[in-house]
Amino acid sequence: MKQVDIVVVGGSAAGIPAAITARRHYPEKSILLIRKEKQVLIPCGIPYIFGTVGAPENDLIPDGVLQANNIELIVDEAKDLNPKEKKITLASGESVTYEKLVLATGSFSCIPPIPGIDKKNVYPIKKDVQHLQNLLNTLNDSKDLVILGCGFIGVEFADECKKNRDINVTIVEMLNQCLQIAFGEEACKCCQEVEDYLAEKGINVITGVSLTEVLGDDKVTGVKLSNGQEIKADSLIVGIGVRPNVVLAEKAGLAVGKGGIVVDTTMRTSDPNIFACGDCTSKFSFFTGQPSGLRLASIATTEARIAGANLYEISRKNPGVVGVFSTALGNLTVAMAGMSAKGAKECGFDVVTGEAEAADRHPGGMPGMSKMWVRLVFNRVNGELVGGAVRGGPSAGELINTISAFIQTRMRANDIATFQIGTHPAVTASPIAYQLVNAAEMALKNVNG
Ligand SMILES: Cc1cc2nc3c(=O)[nH]c(=O)nc-3n(C[C@H](O)[C@H](O)[C@H](O)COP(=O)(O)OP(=O)(O)OC[C@H]3O[C@@H](n4cnc5c(N)ncnc54)[C@H](O)[C@@H]3O)c2cc1C
């Protein structure tokens, strides 16, 4: 039987930073990471396998990061967990004991109960190299691809699959607009631009209908929609969300709820020596404290850094999920942090918004310039920032992270209108037209409007 101080089960967005953080905080401890797959995909890079990066092996997390941090790796499946004996049994039959354990077992893709969904050439998105290689082979022979779901994953897959491939791509979305869950209806400026971009690329987006049946004998030949329409398809990608992988935790008798493994704000499970983080855990909203269904790599890594630091001494707390997303299609980046005005109102907040648009370089003729639009959403009662949306070029990706920092530090419109910025013609908007500052000023103006 192997004896280790700290064991982490799971080797992806949550498991790796949990192990590295444990190494940084507890340098004297032995650390073992157990994961079941030989090669780990960069999960957020999966859509790019089908276009920009070209193959699953170009989208892998190198194991060197574990070696560099003196973290031992075992590639095997953890089959059983006995919290009383602090023991994990692996599929190979080997056992490992621990002082502290981190579960980072992730999630499974959702497969909706649609008749015919089990036909050949129907692909849920699995984080598995061979599965994605099979999908790549199928797509390379495919003429008519249908994608179910027009969230971030659906639009990224559509754009990438269309690149360098003679293929008809159709996205089917139940809601009225693509990306609607993330942005809320009032930020539909972003959603509309994404739909315009997809249309320009020849991608057909059908919204407001659901997919009711997968047609064909053995293989998919088409799909039927709730409006009766039938669409030809020789491949179907299902990108509609995930459910937490709680198999090991449930077997071990840990508290598990609808949202995943139950954890407190220190990321500790119902067993004080077992922590959990990432897609497998329950989450709550930063704003309301209510359960949150968001599952993102950025959330997983944050939770992992809390769990890894807290193993022997509690020093970090999880403030809850803010929810920060971004996606890029060509030169268009759309991004969102926190609540949309609509979402905030639904949660009972009285809100006021401000918007600003300007070039993200100055003068506007500088190379690489994109027009950048920012909307900020404030709580009218206490003035705190509760959300923001950005549409622009590549610079929007980091601006949304600034907005997230403002939200987490509960900055008010007046603080943002006067915050000290660094600007340069080649890399930022002008200090006069700086969108964040001006959107806050507009919100202050709108308070009384
Ligand atoms: C196509 C796609 C694109 C995405 N894009 C983004 C994005 O742009 N930005 C973003 O923030 N998020 C994105 N996400 C979400 C993100 O991928 C997940 O939130 C993230 O992968 C969660 O990480 P995790 O480590 O918790 O779980 P997972 O990535 O699911 O990893 C779980 C790990 O646990 C291992 N494991 C499970 N059970 C066992 C066991 N019993 N024994 C041993 N090992 C086990 C697995 O093998 C794996 O290594 C995307 C997801 C997909 C599918």
The ligand as a Tripos MOL2 file, in Angstrom:
@<TRIPOS>MOLECULE
LIG
   53    58     1     0     0
SMALL
NO_CHARGES

@<TRIPOS>ATOM
      1 C1        -15.8130   22.3910  -25.5400 C.3       1 LIG1
      2 C2        -15.6440   23.1030  -24.2360 C.ar      1 LIG1
      3 C3        -15.1740   24.4070  -24.2080 C.ar      1 LIG1
      4 C4        -15.0370   25.0800  -23.0000 C.ar      1 LIG1
      5 N1        -14.5730   26.3670  -23.0100 N.ar      1 LIG1
      6 C5        -14.3970   27.0160  -21.8440 C.ar      1 LIG1
      7 C6        -13.8470   28.3330  -21.8190 C.ar      1 LIG1
      8 O1        -13.5100   28.9200  -22.8660 O.2       1 LIG1
      9 N2        -13.6720   28.9440  -20.6160 N.ar      1 LIG1
     10 C7        -14.0020   28.3310  -19.4360 C.ar      1 LIG1
     11 O2        -13.8060   28.9250  -18.3650 O.2       1 LIG1
     12 N3        -14.5290   27.0730  -19.4310 N.ar      1 LIG1
     13 C8        -14.7330   26.4040  -20.5870 C.ar      1 LIG1
     14 N4        -15.2410   25.1290  -20.5910 N.ar      1 LIG1
     15 C9        -15.5890   24.4920  -19.2940 C.3       1 LIG1
     16 C10       -14.3950   23.7860  -18.7130 C.3       1 LIG1
     17 O3        -13.8960   22.9030  -19.6420 O.3       1 LIG1
     18 C11       -14.7230   23.0380  -17.4310 C.3       1 LIG1
     19 O4        -15.3410   23.9000  -16.5180 O.3       1 LIG1
     20 C12       -13.4500   22.4550  -16.8250 C.3       1 LIG1
     21 O5        -12.9280   21.4600  -17.6700 O.3       1 LIG1
     22 C13       -13.6940   21.8620  -15.4420 C.3       1 LIG1
     23 O6        -12.4990   21.3080  -14.9850 O.3       1 LIG1
     24 P1        -12.5030   20.1240  -13.9120 P.3       1 LIG1
     25 O7        -11.0770   19.8160  -13.6380 O.co2     1 LIG1
     26 O8        -13.3800   20.4540  -12.7850 O.co2     1 LIG1
     27 O9        -13.2070   18.8940  -14.6430 O.3       1 LIG1
     28 P2        -12.7990   18.0450  -15.9500 P.3       1 LIG1
     29 O10       -12.1740   18.9060  -16.9580 O.co2     1 LIG1
     30 O11       -14.0550   17.3080  -16.3090 O.co2     1 LIG1
     31 O12       -11.7070   17.0220  -15.4350 O.3       1 LIG1
     32 C14       -11.9820   15.9740  -14.5460 C.3       1 LIG1
     33 C15       -10.7410   15.1410  -14.3270 C.3       1 LIG1
     34 O13       -11.0240   14.1210  -13.3610 O.3       1 LIG1
     35 C16       -10.5910   12.8620  -13.8480 C.3       1 LIG1
     36 N5        -11.3750   11.8190  -13.1580 N.ar      1 LIG1
     37 C17       -12.7210   11.7720  -12.9640 C.ar      1 LIG1
     38 N6        -13.0520   10.6880  -12.2320 N.ar      1 LIG1
     39 C18       -11.8900   10.0470  -11.9610 C.ar      1 LIG1
     40 C19       -11.5730    8.8630  -11.2420 C.ar      1 LIG1
     41 N7        -12.5090    8.1370  -10.6380 N.pl3     1 LIG1
     42 N8        -10.2790    8.4850  -11.1850 N.ar      1 LIG1
     43 C20        -9.2940    9.2220  -11.7740 C.ar      1 LIG1
     44 N9         -9.5390   10.3400  -12.4700 N.ar      1 LIG1
     45 C21       -10.8240   10.7480  -12.5570 C.ar      1 LIG1
     46 C22       -10.8130   12.9840  -15.3340 C.3       1 LIG1
     47 O14       -10.1490   11.9900  -16.0050 O.3       1 LIG1
     48 C23       -10.2500   14.4100  -15.5490 C.3       1 LIG1
     49 O15        -8.8500   14.4130  -15.5390 O.3       1 LIG1
     50 C24       -15.3880   24.4350  -21.7850 C.ar      1 LIG1
     51 C25       -15.8600   23.1100  -21.8030 C.ar      1 LIG1
     52 C26       -15.9740   22.4520  -23.0180 C.ar      1 LIG1
     53 C27       -16.4790   21.0240  -23.0270 C.3       1 LIG1
@<TRIPOS>BOND
     1     1     2 1
     2     2     3 ar
     3     2    52 ar
     4     3     4 ar
     5     4     5 ar
     6     4    50 ar
     7     5     6 ar
     8     6     7 ar
     9     6    13 1
    10     7     8 2
    11     7     9 ar
    12     9    10 ar
    13    10    11 2
    14    10    12 ar
    15    12    13 ar
    16    13    14 ar
    17    14    15 1
    18    14    50 ar
    19    15    16 1
    20    16    17 1
    21    16    18 1
    22    18    19 1
    23    18    20 1
    24    20    21 1
    25    20    22 1
    26    22    23 1
    27    23    24 1
    28    24    25 2
    29    24    26 1
    30    24    27 1
    31    27    28 1
    32    28    29 2
    33    28    30 1
    34    28    31 1
    35    31    32 1
    36    32    33 1
    37    33    34 1
    38    33    48 1
    39    34    35 1
    40    35    36 1
    41    35    46 1
    42    36    37 ar
    43    36    45 ar
    44    37    38 ar
    45    38    39 ar
    46    39    40 ar
    47    39    45 ar
    48    40    41 1
    49    40    42 ar
    50    42    43 ar
    51    43    44 ar
    52    44    45 ar
    53    46    47 1
    54    46    48 1
    55    48    49 1
    56    50    51 ar
    57    51    52 ar
    58    52    53 1
@<TRIPOS>SUBSTRUCTURE
     1 LIG1         1 GROUP 0 **** ****
